[in-house]
Structure formats: structure tokens, C-alpha cells
Amino acid sequence: MIISRTLSSSDWQINMPASGRKDLRWHKTGRYTYIIYGYPVHLQNAAPLEPEHIIQADLDSPAHYFDRTDGHGTLICLDHHRQELTIYTDPYRLYVLYFYLTAEKMIISDSLYEIRREVKLTVNEQAVIELSVINTTIGNKTLYQEIKTPDEGCCYTLRVPGQEPAVSVHRPFPPPLSGSLDREAFIQRFRSWTAGGIALSQGTSLALTAGLDSRVSLASSLEDPSRIHTYTHGFSTSMDVRVAARLAGRAGVKHRFFDLDNENFIREIPAFFREVNSSYEGSLNALSHAHAVNSYHRQMEVADTFLSSFGGELLRSYYLPPGLKRGASLDAMADGIRKISSVSTDLSLFNDPATVEDRLNQAIYEELKQAPETADLSYLADYYYHRRNFNSVTTRFAGRYFRVFSPYFSRCVYDASLLADPEVRRSGDLQKWLVQPAGKKLTSLLLNDKEPVEESVRLQWLVRQKKLAYYSRVAVNKLTNRWTFRLYFTDYDKWIRNYHNDWFRKPFVHIHSDSGVDPEKALAFTNGYLKGDRSFAYYKLLTNLFSTLHFIQQSDH
């Protein structure tokens, strides 16, 4: 989608995709064109908001729109009489748009590539560093210096190039709330919101793992188990596969296993990667998610809605650095977040290695500084999570195949979680509360084979046994520099080295001059990794960088 206007044009030009897309819908009526990007929900009638149902009177006050809707999505309204474009941005930063605004031209799009086809752009070196080291950009920056994303929960009005957009804020990240959280009320609100989303579907797809986020989604969707179609991808021996199959059986929901240990999948990894990266656009590690293409296509056979478990980290202050003392400075918080966010990195790959960590710290600091409250470290961790663009990229990709419903991205979850005691958030108890009403069928199996959902003597004994086995396997993997024990559900490290060596090397041969990456050192490092001379721990760094470099080079053609 491209919406543009130049100084010489009398009105905005709209170019929509030729083929129908689930996540992008539009309707023209009289003087107005309405476009919905994503999946907002109208609260009054508990139904998806569709462009043909919009009444202009509801938009006369932006506050009315934000008060009456929830879910994730952006609404665009073009008034052809006034040549005025009004954009109501996604409060949860999922369905974000890209703004290219200069004195001569304005372009609004859902795609970096589409803007790149229209104008000359400069690679954002800071974004490349963030994508390589912490696997996401943060804040409003994108892969190109000239393109920014708008702020969340705002109403933007754009008229002519050279004129600053008028901006009013209506649904920002909520400030800390006074009071206390009622456990039962919180459980009921979450389950009610989830049940409402599932009721809108004919069939709902849920990626089920051994972790906490998807178990919460499963526990909250059992009022009508016949609608739920769970699946797990991986190896037949993967922990996720074993645990998910048992959970699904106990819950009485359908479950499918997609085996990644087969020649057909391994052979098609480059093609699957290209499909993912056409949506990720270098803004996330598309190679590590190549398997999602196979799963999504298969699940489309049985479901029209994707029950997303993205966002669960918000309920457990995931990015709170361990050991940081109460009252720590923003600088210390930023440094701690960088350390727990970073993959194993060799800084010599970058043109100015001595500044990389400081630049990342500064970028995180600038985001934290914008938080409505800067004294509460748990709150700051949640705000940082909100400002990361990871969930946006993954959600928008799923939205190409399904209508996406996200239990975690709703005002009831955002507001209620902020009433919880920080220790409850940090411990993960908020999410465990949401699983426990489902009973033993979901609570008696450990999370990720090493953490209990509830306290019991049996589970604590089991935890000790499982942790000992887990850490022993980690040690063996480090000693052998290989996934001798498969602790994850994929093995792209092996697949790249053994089957797609030359393909993986190509983007490192022609590194973009303004990417901030040293071409010679990066290529030499990659060659060493592919030969097995570098630790397999660098897999994430190189595949992060691979996805970004591949997109930059493809978009230049």
C-alpha cells in the first residue's frame, strides 16, 4: 500500500495491492476512503471493525474512536474534499505504518520496500547495529534514515508536504496505576477478552509450545475447545513437541505436529526465508522463522484466525535486569537491558566496534527517558518491551495468512497488569494465575521442562531432576561446539552449514557501504563460522545480519 502526495498534486494518491490481503481492507463512500490495516475490534458490538461499517460521525472526535475500539490495527481516513489524511495509529505498536515526509513529498506505506521503490534512501547504521545485536529496532527508527514510524495511540492529520502533521495523543502506554489488582477479576477479564476473540472465528490456530505464553492462551480458550486447532513444529524428540502433544490431549483440543527433520523442508529453506523476509523486510531474523511459512500454510486448511501468544513477556517484566538495585539510574537500567538483550557478538564485525555498546545503551536510554514513570524499574522494563518492534514484525507476518487475535494486546491486560505488585509481575505469577483455573490437566506439566506452574512437592522434585539434565546438556554442547543435544526445536545452524553454505555466504560478499559493517571482517568471520572454526553461539548474530543484508541488497535492485 502506498498513499502519497506531492506539492504539485491536488489530492492524495492511493495505490492498494492488486491481490486481496486479509490484513488490509478498504472502502470508498462519497467523499471518504477508509482503510483498515490490522484487526481492531469494535467494543460495543464485540465485532471486528471493518471499513464499510465506519460512520464518519464516530471519527469527529478521535477520543471516540479510541474509546470504542480495542485490539491491534491502524485506521486511515482520507477526506477527498478537504484533501486531508487522518491516521489513527495502533495503540500497541503492532500494525505500524512507515512515514516518509519531506518538503516536496509525503509517502505513507505499510512497506519499506514500496517506499524504497519510490525514492532514494540511506541505510540507517544504528538500525543495522540494533538488528544484529538485539534482533530488533527500538522506538520509531527503521532500517532507513528517512523513514520513521508514527507514535502509538495517536491521531495524525496530514495535509500538504512541508507542513508538519497535526498530532493528538489518545492511547499512549498507560502510566502506573494506583490501587491493587484483584486476582479473580483479572482472570475473568482476560478469559472474557480471549473468549470474545475466539467466538469471531470459524476455527482458531494456536502455536502450542512447552512455554508459558501459549499455555495461557490455551487455558483461556477452553470454553469451546472444538474451535481450537493447535500445532507444534520441530523434531519428534523436541521438548516443545512432546509437551505440547500432552497438553493438547489433556485439554481435548486438536493437535498437529509439523516435522522439520525432513529433506523437503530443509531443501526449501531459502524459498521459505524469502517469503518471510518479504514481510519482515530485514527488520527481524527471517531465517530463524522460515519454518513458520510451512506451518501457516498448513494451518490455513483448518483455521481462519491465529490466536497469537506474542506479548506474554509484558506480564512478567521480561527485560528487568537481574540484580539491579531499586533506584538504579536510567543509565544502569539501559546497560542492564542491553546485556540481557544481546546475542553473542563479535564487535570487530562493525566499522567502529568501540562505540557499539555505547550506541546501544544510548538508544535504549532514549526510549526509557520517554516513559511516563522512570522510578519503577519493573514499569521501565515493560515500557522498553512495548517500544521494541519485534512483536510488530511477527504479528504482521501472521496477519498475512490469518485474522490475528492477540489476548495480550488489549487495554484490560495493559491496565490490569500495571496494578499488580512488581514482584508478582517479575515472577511470572500473573500468567500462572491465568493457567491455574484450567486445573491439573495444564498445571501438572512443567514449563519448558524446568519450571512449575504451581507449588507442589512433586513438581519441585521434578524441577531439580530436569534442571540437572538440562544444564548437563548445555555444557556438552559448549564443549563440542555443536547442538550435540537438541535443546531447541530447530537446527538452522546445521542446515546452513551442511546444505546452504554458498547461499548463506552471498549477502556477506556484497555488503552495503553505509551499513556500518566491515565487509572484509564480516566475510572472513562468516567463512570461519561456515567451516566450523567459529562457535555455534554466533548463529544468532550472523543470521540476524544475514536477514538485514539480504533485504537491503534485494531492495536495491
C-alpha positions, 0 to 999 in steps of 0.5 A, a space after each residue: 500500500 502506498 498513499 502519497 502526495 506531492 506539492 504539485 498534486 491536488 489530492 492524495 494518491 492511493 495505490 492498494 495491492 492488486 491481490 486481496 490481503 486479509 490484513 488490509 481492507 478498504 472502502 470508498 463512500 462519497 467523499 471518504 476512503 477508509 482503510 483498515 490495516 490490522 484487526 481492531 475490534 469494535 467494543 460495543 458490538 464485540 465485532 471486528 471493525 471493518 471499513 464499510 461499517 465506519 460512520 464518519 460521525 464516530 471519527 469527529 472526535 478521535 477520543 471516540 474512536 479510541 474509546 470504542 475500539 480495542 485490539 491491534 490495527 491502524 485506521 486511515 481516513 482520507 477526506 477527498 474534499 478537504 484533501 486531508 489524511 487522518 491516521 489513527 495509529 495502533 495503540 500497541 505498536 503492532 500494525 505500524 505504518 512507515 512515514 516518509 515526509 519531506 518538503 516536496 513529498 509525503 509517502 505513507 506505506 505499510 512497506 519499506 520496500 514500496 517506499 524504497 521503490 519510490 525514492 532514494 534512501 540511506 541505510 540507517 547504521 544504528 538500525 543495522 547495529 540494533 538488528 544484529 545485536 538485539 534482533 530488533 529496532 527500538 522506538 520509531 527508527 527503521 532500517 532507513 534514515 528517512 523513514 520513521 514510524 508514527 507514535 502509538 495511540 495517536 491521531 495524525 492529520 496530514 495535509 500538504 508536504 512541508 507542513 508538519 502533521 497535526 498530532 493528538 495523543 489518545 492511547 499512549 502506554 498507560 502510566 502506573 496505576 494506583 490501587 491493587 489488582 484483584 486476582 479473580 477479576 483479572 482472570 475473568 477479564 482476560 478469559 472474557 477478552 480471549 473468549 470474545 476473540 475466539 467466538 469471531 472465528 470459524 476455527 482458531 490456530 494456536 502455536 502450542 509450545 512447552 512455554 508459558 505464553 501459549 499455555 495461557 492462551 490455551 487455558 483461556 480458550 477452553 470454553 469451546 475447545 472444538 474451535 481450537 486447532 493447535 500445532 507444534 513444529 520441530 523434531 519428534 524428540 523436541 521438548 516443545 513437541 512432546 509437551 505440547 502433544 500432552 497438553 493438547 490431549 489433556 485439554 481435548 483440543 486438536 493437535 498437529 505436529 509439523 516435522 522439520 527433520 525432513 529433506 523437503 523442508 530443509 531443501 526449501 529453506 531459502 524459498 521459505 526465508 524469502 517469503 518471510 523476509 518479504 514481510 519482515 523486510 530485514 527488520 527481524 531474523 527471517 531465517 530463524 522463522 522460515 519454518 513458520 511459512 510451512 506451518 501457516 500454510 498448513 494451518 490455513 486448511 483448518 483455521 481462519 484466525 491465529 490466536 497469537 501468544 506474542 506479548 506474554 513477556 509484558 506480564 512478567 517484566 521480561 527485560 528487568 535486569 537481574 540484580 539491579 538495585 531499586 533506584 538504579 539510574 536510567 543509565 544502569 537500567 539501559 546497560 542492564 537491558 542491553 546485556 540481557 538483550 544481546 546475542 553473542 557478538 563479535 564487535 570487530 564485525 562493525 566499522 567502529 566496534 568501540 562505540 557499539 555498546 555505547 550506541 546501544 545503551 544510548 538508544 535504549 536510554 532514549 526510549 526509557 527517558 520517554 516513559 511516563 514513570 522512570 522510578 519503577 524499574 519493573 514499569 521501565 522494563 515493560 515500557 522498553 518491551 512495548 517500544 521494541 518492534 519485534 512483536 510488530 514484525 511477527 504479528 504482521 507476518 501472521 496477519 498475512 495468512 490469518 485474522 490475528 487475535 492477540 489476548 495480550 494486546 488489549 487495554 484490560 491486560 495493559 491496565 490490569 497488569 500495571 496494578 499488580 505488585 512488581 514482584 508478582 509481575 517479575 515472577 511470572 505469577 500473573 500468567 500462572 494465575 491465568 493457567 491455574 483455573 484450567 486445573 491439573 490437566 495444564 498445571 501438572 506439566 512443567 514449563 519448558 521442562 524446568 519450571 512449575 506452574 504451581 507449588 507442589 512437592 512433586 513438581 519441585 522434585 521434578 524441577 531439580 531432576 530436569 534442571 540437572 539434565 538440562 544444564 548437563 546438556 548445555 555444557 556438552 554442547 559448549 564443549 563440542 561446539 555443536 547442538 550435540 543435544 537438541 535443546 531447541 526445536 530447530 537446527 538452522 545452524 546445521 542446515 546452513 552449514 551442511 546444505 546452504 553454505 554458498 547461499 548463506 555466504 552471498 549477502 556477506 560478499 556484497 555488503 552495503 557501504 553505509 551499513 556500518 559493517 566491515 565487509 572484509 571482517 564480516 566475510 572472513 568471520 562468516 567463512 570461519 563460522 561456515 567451516 566450523 572454526 567459529 562457535 555455534 553461539 554466533 548463529 544468532 548474530 550472523 543470521 540476524 545480519 544475514 536477514 538485514 543484508 539480504 533485504 537491503 541488497 534485494 531492495 536495491 535492485 
